[in-house]
Amino acid sequence: MQEPTQTDNEFSMTSEAARALEVAPTTLIGWERQRKIRVIRTTNGRRLFPKSEIERIKRERAEAKRA
């Protein structure tokens, strides 16, 4: 398992990331399994979503709405 190398404020836990993306936490877990979003796992198994990934998904979703 990989430990985060960025500062804690550059990551969101599942519930916070789900709120930011306006999806259910289970959706994020599904995206992780489908490898649509990069997730870092802590040694105790918690998911940490890099804020850069959240912003990437937001941009992709906004572009898809415009298309």
A tleap script that builds the chain and sets N, CA, C and O, in Angstrom:
source leaprc.protein.ff14SB
mol = sequence {
  NMET GLN GLU PRO THR GLN THR ASP ASN GLU
  PHE SER MET THR SER GLU ALA ALA ARG ALA
  LEU GLU VAL ALA PRO THR THR LEU ILE GLY
  TRP GLU ARG GLN ARG LYS ILE ARG VAL ILE
  ARG THR THR ASN GLY ARG ARG LEU PHE PRO
  LYS SER GLU ILE GLU ARG ILE LYS ARG GLU
  ARG ALA GLU ALA LYS ARG CALA
}
set mol.1.N position { 0.826 -1.182 0.000 }
set mol.1.CA position { 0.000 0.000 0.000 }
set mol.1.C position { 0.867 1.241 0.000 }
set mol.1.O position { 1.944 1.286 0.594 }
set mol.2.N position { 0.361 2.232 -0.681 }
set mol.2.CA position { 1.131 3.454 -0.826 }
set mol.2.C position { 0.643 4.509 0.163 }
set mol.2.O position { -0.558 4.750 0.285 }
set mol.3.N position { 1.569 5.124 0.855 }
set mol.3.CA position { 1.228 6.222 1.754 }
set mol.3.C position { 1.240 7.518 0.967 }
set mol.3.O position { 2.061 7.680 0.065 }
set mol.4.N position { 0.351 8.441 1.288 }
set mol.4.CA position { 0.324 9.706 0.566 }
set mol.4.C position { 1.640 10.466 0.733 }
set mol.4.O position { 2.236 10.480 1.809 }
set mol.5.N position { 2.069 11.087 -0.340 }
set mol.5.CA position { 3.280 11.895 -0.273 }
set mol.5.C position { 2.944 13.377 -0.247 }
set mol.5.O position { 3.805 14.210 0.038 }
set mol.6.N position { 1.701 13.705 -0.544 }
set mol.6.CA position { 1.262 15.088 -0.515 }
set mol.6.C position { 0.748 15.415 0.880 }
set mol.6.O position { 0.613 14.529 1.724 }
set mol.7.N position { 0.467 16.682 1.115 }
set mol.7.CA position { -0.074 17.057 2.418 }
set mol.7.C position { -1.522 16.601 2.520 }
set mol.7.O position { -2.195 16.410 1.506 }
set mol.8.N position { -1.996 16.427 3.746 }
set mol.8.CA position { -3.355 15.931 3.969 }
set mol.8.C position { -4.423 16.786 3.307 }
set mol.8.O position { -5.454 16.258 2.891 }
set mol.9.N position { -4.207 18.102 3.197 }
set mol.9.CA position { -5.255 18.948 2.625 }
set mol.9.C position { -5.340 18.803 1.112 }
set mol.9.O position { -6.191 19.438 0.489 }
set mol.10.N position { -4.486 17.990 0.504 }
set mol.10.CA position { -4.552 17.738 -0.924 }
set mol.10.C position { -5.324 16.460 -1.232 }
set mol.10.O position { -5.370 16.024 -2.382 }
set mol.11.N position { -5.926 15.862 -0.217 }
set mol.11.CA position { -6.698 14.644 -0.363 }
set mol.11.C position { -8.069 14.822 0.266 }
set mol.11.O position { -8.250 15.623 1.183 }
set mol.12.N position { -9.029 14.063 -0.241 }
set mol.12.CA position { -10.364 14.035 0.344 }
set mol.12.C position { -10.718 12.597 0.666 }
set mol.12.O position { -10.358 11.677 -0.069 }
set mol.13.N position { -11.414 12.414 1.752 }
set mol.13.CA position { -11.934 11.091 2.078 }
set mol.13.C position { -13.164 10.849 1.198 }
set mol.13.O position { -13.646 11.768 0.536 }
set mol.14.N position { -13.655 9.648 1.192 }
set mol.14.CA position { -14.728 9.246 0.280 }
set mol.14.C position { -15.946 10.154 0.366 }
set mol.14.O position { -16.444 10.607 -0.665 }
set mol.15.N position { -16.433 10.428 1.559 }
set mol.15.CA position { -17.663 11.221 1.681 }
set mol.15.C position { -17.462 12.648 1.170 }
set mol.15.O position { -18.345 13.207 0.518 }
set mol.16.N position { -16.310 13.230 1.464 }
set mol.16.CA position { -16.029 14.591 1.003 }
set mol.16.C position { -15.887 14.639 -0.521 }
set mol.16.O position { -16.392 15.557 -1.167 }
set mol.17.N position { -15.207 13.658 -1.083 }
set mol.17.CA position { -15.029 13.586 -2.533 }
set mol.17.C position { -16.380 13.384 -3.223 }
set mol.17.O position { -16.643 13.989 -4.262 }
set mol.18.N position { -17.224 12.544 -2.654 }
set mol.18.CA position { -18.546 12.293 -3.218 }
set mol.18.C position { -19.385 13.576 -3.219 }
set mol.18.O position { -20.072 13.877 -4.196 }
set mol.19.N position { -19.322 14.315 -2.132 }
set mol.19.CA position { -20.048 15.590 -2.062 }
set mol.19.C position { -19.554 16.553 -3.127 }
set mol.19.O position { -20.354 17.200 -3.803 }
set mol.20.N position { -18.236 16.651 -3.280 }
set mol.20.CA position { -17.652 17.571 -4.254 }
set mol.20.C position { -18.065 17.218 -5.685 }
set mol.20.O position { -18.241 18.102 -6.523 }
set mol.21.N position { -18.216 15.926 -5.954 }
set mol.21.CA position { -18.585 15.471 -7.299 }
set mol.21.C position { -20.088 15.266 -7.473 }
set mol.21.O position { -20.552 14.939 -8.565 }
set mol.22.N position { -20.841 15.456 -6.402 }
set mol.22.CA position { -22.294 15.305 -6.410 }
set mol.22.C position { -22.716 13.901 -6.861 }
set mol.22.O position { -23.608 13.731 -7.693 }
set mol.23.N position { -22.041 12.906 -6.280 }
set mol.23.CA position { -22.378 11.502 -6.520 }
set mol.23.C position { -22.426 10.783 -5.176 }
set mol.23.O position { -21.996 11.318 -4.155 }
set mol.24.N position { -22.944 9.591 -5.195 }
set mol.24.CA position { -22.970 8.772 -3.979 }
set mol.24.C position { -21.580 8.195 -3.717 }
set mol.24.O position { -20.825 7.950 -4.659 }
set mol.25.N position { -21.240 7.977 -2.458 }
set mol.25.CA position { -19.956 7.339 -2.148 }
set mol.25.C position { -19.777 6.001 -2.865 }
set mol.25.O position { -18.666 5.665 -3.273 }
set mol.26.N position { -20.845 5.245 -3.020 }
set mol.26.CA position { -20.737 3.964 -3.722 }
set mol.26.C position { -20.364 4.150 -5.187 }
set mol.26.O position { -19.726 3.280 -5.780 }
set mol.27.N position { -20.755 5.270 -5.772 }
set mol.27.CA position { -20.363 5.573 -7.149 }
set mol.27.C position { -18.853 5.731 -7.234 }
set mol.27.O position { -18.221 5.207 -8.151 }
set mol.28.N position { -18.275 6.453 -6.281 }
set mol.28.CA position { -16.823 6.631 -6.268 }
set mol.28.C position { -16.096 5.305 -6.119 }
set mol.28.O position { -15.074 5.075 -6.766 }
set mol.29.N position { -16.615 4.447 -5.281 }
set mol.29.CA position { -16.000 3.140 -5.091 }
set mol.29.C position { -16.066 2.340 -6.389 }
set mol.29.O position { -15.119 1.641 -6.749 }
set mol.30.N position { -17.184 2.452 -7.078 }
set mol.30.CA position { -17.309 1.798 -8.382 }
set mol.30.C position { -16.323 2.352 -9.392 }
set mol.30.O position { -15.713 1.597 -10.148 }
set mol.31.N position { -16.164 3.671 -9.408 }
set mol.31.CA position { -15.193 4.296 -10.320 }
set mol.31.C position { -13.779 3.835 -9.997 }
set mol.31.O position { -12.957 3.640 -10.893 }
set mol.32.N position { -13.505 3.662 -8.703 }
set mol.32.CA position { -12.184 3.152 -8.308 }
set mol.32.C position { -11.977 1.753 -8.882 }
set mol.32.O position { -10.923 1.458 -9.446 }
set mol.33.N position { -12.974 0.901 -8.739 }
set mol.33.CA position { -12.869 -0.473 -9.241 }
set mol.33.C position { -12.713 -0.514 -10.757 }
set mol.33.O position { -12.036 -1.387 -11.300 }
set mol.34.N position { -13.351 0.446 -11.435 }
set mol.34.CA position { -13.260 0.540 -12.898 }
set mol.34.C position { -12.024 1.318 -13.347 }
set mol.34.O position { -11.772 1.482 -14.541 }
set mol.35.N position { -11.272 1.785 -12.373 }
set mol.35.CA position { -10.049 2.568 -12.615 }
set mol.35.C position { -10.316 3.869 -13.364 }
set mol.35.O position { -9.506 4.312 -14.180 }
set mol.36.N position { -11.469 4.472 -13.070 }
set mol.36.CA position { -11.800 5.773 -13.649 }
set mol.36.C position { -11.261 6.913 -12.798 }
set mol.36.O position { -11.154 8.046 -13.268 }
set mol.37.N position { -10.923 6.617 -11.552 }
set mol.37.CA position { -10.375 7.622 -10.654 }
set mol.37.C position { -9.262 6.973 -9.829 }
set mol.37.O position { -9.381 5.837 -9.370 }
set mol.38.N position { -8.195 7.720 -9.659 }
set mol.38.CA position { -7.050 7.215 -8.897 }
set mol.38.C position { -7.309 7.415 -7.411 }
set mol.38.O position { -7.768 8.477 -6.992 }
set mol.39.N position { -7.020 6.412 -6.634 }
set mol.39.CA position { -7.249 6.431 -5.192 }
set mol.39.C position { -5.984 5.943 -4.501 }
set mol.39.O position { -5.301 5.043 -4.989 }
set mol.40.N position { -5.691 6.535 -3.387 }
set mol.40.CA position { -4.584 6.076 -2.562 }
set mol.40.C position { -5.183 5.449 -1.316 }
set mol.40.O position { -6.088 6.013 -0.702 }
set mol.41.N position { -4.680 4.289 -0.949 }
set mol.41.CA position { -5.147 3.601 0.253 }
set mol.41.C position { -4.142 3.809 1.372 }
set mol.41.O position { -2.934 3.684 1.170 }
set mol.42.N position { -4.652 4.128 2.553 }
set mol.42.CA position { -3.779 4.231 3.717 }
set mol.42.C position { -3.484 2.828 4.219 }
set mol.42.O position { -4.081 1.859 3.750 }
set mol.43.N position { -2.575 2.715 5.162 }
set mol.43.CA position { -2.233 1.394 5.702 }
set mol.43.C position { -3.416 0.745 6.411 }
set mol.43.O position { -3.465 -0.479 6.539 }
set mol.44.N position { -4.370 1.551 6.874 }
set mol.44.CA position { -5.550 0.979 7.528 }
set mol.44.C position { -6.719 0.802 6.556 }
set mol.44.O position { -7.835 0.499 6.977 }
set mol.45.N position { -6.460 0.992 5.235 }
set mol.45.CA position { -7.471 0.691 4.226 }
set mol.45.C position { -8.370 1.835 3.813 }
set mol.45.O position { -9.223 1.650 2.946 }
set mol.46.N position { -8.214 2.999 4.394 }
set mol.46.CA position { -9.058 4.136 4.004 }
set mol.46.C position { -8.675 4.629 2.626 }
set mol.46.O position { -7.507 4.616 2.237 }
set mol.47.N position { -9.700 5.069 1.893 }
set mol.47.CA position { -9.471 5.635 0.570 }
set mol.47.C position { -9.218 7.129 0.693 }
set mol.47.O position { -9.931 7.838 1.403 }
set mol.48.N position { -8.197 7.593 -0.005 }
set mol.48.CA position { -7.929 9.022 -0.099 }
set mol.48.C position { -7.931 9.389 -1.579 }
set mol.48.O position { -7.200 8.811 -2.382 }
set mol.49.N position { -8.768 10.362 -1.916 }
set mol.49.CA position { -8.903 10.805 -3.293 }
set mol.49.C position { -8.105 12.088 -3.469 }
set mol.49.O position { -8.399 13.090 -2.816 }
set mol.50.N position { -7.099 12.076 -4.339 }
set mol.50.CA position { -6.346 13.312 -4.572 }
set mol.50.C position { -7.270 14.393 -5.130 }
set mol.50.O position { -8.083 14.127 -6.016 }
set mol.51.N position { -7.142 15.598 -4.613 }
set mol.51.CA position { -8.004 16.681 -5.086 }
set mol.51.C position { -7.789 16.947 -6.562 }
set mol.51.O position { -8.700 17.420 -7.241 }
set mol.52.N position { -6.592 16.648 -7.078 }
set mol.52.CA position { -6.350 16.802 -8.515 }
set mol.52.C position { -7.240 15.850 -9.320 }
set mol.52.O position { -7.690 16.197 -10.412 }
set mol.53.N position { -7.493 14.661 -8.786 }
set mol.53.CA position { -8.380 13.706 -9.452 }
set mol.53.C position { -9.827 14.191 -9.415 }
set mol.53.O position { -10.560 14.047 -10.393 }
set mol.54.N position { -10.229 14.757 -8.300 }
set mol.54.CA position { -11.590 15.288 -8.178 }
set mol.54.C position { -11.793 16.405 -9.197 }
set mol.54.O position { -12.824 16.457 -9.868 }
set mol.55.N position { -10.818 17.292 -9.311 }
set mol.55.CA position { -10.911 18.388 -10.273 }
set mol.55.C position { -10.924 17.861 -11.707 }
set mol.55.O position { -11.638 18.394 -12.556 }
set mol.56.N position { -10.143 16.822 -11.981 }
set mol.56.CA position { -10.134 16.225 -13.323 }
set mol.56.C position { -11.510 15.673 -13.680 }
set mol.56.O position { -12.009 15.897 -14.782 }
set mol.57.N position { -12.116 14.955 -12.750 }
set mol.57.CA position { -13.445 14.386 -12.995 }
set mol.57.C position { -14.464 15.503 -13.199 }
set mol.57.O position { -15.314 15.406 -14.084 }
set mol.58.N position { -14.390 16.558 -12.396 }
set mol.58.CA position { -15.305 17.694 -12.556 }
set mol.58.C position { -15.185 18.284 -13.963 }
set mol.58.O position { -16.191 18.557 -14.617 }
set mol.59.N position { -13.939 18.479 -14.424 }
set mol.59.CA position { -13.724 19.040 -15.773 }
set mol.59.C position { -14.299 18.119 -16.838 }
set mol.59.O position { -14.980 18.577 -17.756 }
set mol.60.N position { -14.033 16.834 -16.723 }
set mol.60.CA position { -14.540 15.870 -17.706 }
set mol.60.C position { -16.057 15.857 -17.738 }
set mol.60.O position { -16.652 15.786 -18.814 }
set mol.61.N position { -16.681 15.922 -16.596 }
set mol.61.CA position { -18.147 15.913 -16.536 }
set mol.61.C position { -18.722 17.194 -17.113 }
set mol.61.O position { -19.752 17.159 -17.786 }
set mol.62.N position { -18.064 18.338 -16.858 }
set mol.62.CA position { -18.518 19.614 -17.404 }
set mol.62.C position { -18.390 19.618 -18.926 }
set mol.62.O position { -19.279 20.106 -19.623 }
set mol.63.N position { -17.290 19.078 -19.439 }
set mol.63.CA position { -17.090 18.997 -20.889 }
set mol.63.C position { -18.121 18.092 -21.535 }
set mol.63.O position { -18.607 18.388 -22.626 }
set mol.64.N position { -18.458 17.006 -20.885 }
set mol.64.CA position { -19.455 16.078 -21.414 }
set mol.64.C position { -20.835 16.733 -21.485 }
set mol.64.O position { -21.608 16.468 -22.405 }
set mol.65.N position { -21.136 17.590 -20.507 }
set mol.65.CA position { -22.438 18.293 -20.522 }
set mol.65.C position { -22.507 19.288 -21.667 }
set mol.65.O position { -23.572 19.496 -22.247 }
set mol.66.N position { -21.365 19.911 -22.001 }
set mol.66.CA position { -21.341 20.891 -23.082 }
set mol.66.C position { -21.409 20.247 -24.442 }
set mol.66.O position { -21.824 20.888 -25.407 }
set mol.67.N position { -21.016 19.005 -24.541 }
set mol.67.CA position { -20.972 18.325 -25.845 }
set mol.67.C position { -22.344 17.920 -26.333 }
set mol.67.O position { -22.469 17.340 -27.412 }
savepdb mol mol.pdb
quit
